[in-house]
Amino acid sequence: MRLTYLAYSFSLTIMYFSFVMLIPIIVALYYQEYNAVFPFLIAASTAFLIATTLKKIVKGTSSIKGINDIKKSEALCIVTFSWLFAGIFAAMPYIFFGISPINALFEATSGITTTGATALTNFNYPNALFFWRSFTQWLGGMGIIVLFIAILPQFAIAGRQLFFAEAPGPTEDKFTPRIKNTAAALWKVYAGLTLLEVILLKFSGMSGFDAICHSFSSISGGGFSPRSESIIGYSHTIMWIITFFMFFAGVSFNLQYKAWTKLNPLYLFKNEEFRTYFYIVLILGILLTFSLFSNMKYNLYDSLTHSFFGISTLISSTGFCTVDFAKWDYISKILLFASMMIGSCASSAGGGLKIMRWLLIFKIMKIEMTKILHPKAVCNIKIGKYSVPKDIMFQTLMFVSFYFAILTVSAFLVAIIEKNTTIGITGSVTTLGNIGPGFGSVIGPLGSFAPLHNLSKIILILDMYIGRLELIPFLVLFQKDLWSWKQ
């Protein structure tokens, strides 16, 4: 790897992230929260100083004007460390408000990775801080690097490597000739949906500030709310609006862009992954409705509302709640846990294993069973009209294997540290899948991760990063061949 390229890219991303950190100051000034200006000003200044210092101390960095021939290994390294440092800088404002460094890092990481698991124990903070929590989720939902590819000319050519390093899913769907245009198109869809949700929530009775924060958090698959009660207490109309946008947070933005350009919403159903996602939400929502209606004695409308909200919020890895589902019956919680494990679509803001990988796994299993009966059969795996290359199938199997290996180790360690199996399993599932709430009274939908041991928090912070980066960039760091340096 070339140190000059890495230093140049890191300094560039950190510098522009420092500019982004100034935005909450506008909110602080609007609400006359003058004590909230200093934390963000100091954090942004620190990030900017480190960026400029890095560019000066690494010889040859200042002469680079662009990164046109970046290698895949360099792109993976840039993306991994950009996300890591973004989380560290995002944590700085929290510390100024009296939050411990480990809780601040947990909160910031949860925001930037769109996990939504909170370490806050009270909500007596300025509006500027709550705006920052939701805004970091909005930035992380589409991806920091994707944003910079869309707006920075320095990434115009090298953007392809960075783009797919940030979202190394089982498919590479580039739908415009230039990757810069693809990134810009995705952000247009993302920003458009956000604006539409803000308008609908505002006209449905939510305050302007809450509408912005909840829109940032829902369309990003995040889940942070400026209220300790999340969505509890809002009207059913608001709950259904948020349900709609959470559902689409879990749908491929590439596919949504194509549907928008064709002005045909039914185009979505031509995609096998979307159809699977849609029917899973529909079936789980109906089953949960019956469970709540019969076991929890909710009326039919409440059952429908809380069911489809609950399934949508967990399958899209958002993590809002309309009720404390930790108090629901066993069958209802099993249905919710199933949606947590399934995950959303590839190229979406959602987390988890992703529908596409589940489709490939089941298709591979089906073919292997067919070969047992017909050894000479020639079988191809297709997603829609396209055959899946063998290397993609192998990568999928590797991803799933490592995913459950990391999940098992993480759950085992946290369970031992906390002496609580529920916290160990659901805490690891919810952080590795970037979902948010776990189960139980401690880390449940109305709980907090603050009481956990600091070592548990560090493990779960690592899970959040691994989940958001979708394992591959993280695993590559352990390859010794990666760490061969040159100028």
PyMOL commands that set and color helices and strands:
alter all, ss='L'
color gray80, all
select helices_A, chain A and resi 3-20+23-30+34-57+61-63+72-96+101-112+127-142+144-151+153-155+159-166+179-203+208-219+236-249+253-262+265-270+272-295+300-315+325-327+330-342+355-373+390-418+421-432+440-443+454-468+472-476+480-483
alter helices_A, ss='H'
color red, helices_A
select strands_A, chain A and resi 382-383+386-387
alter strands_A, ss='S'
color yellow, strands_A
deselect
rebuild
show_as cartoon
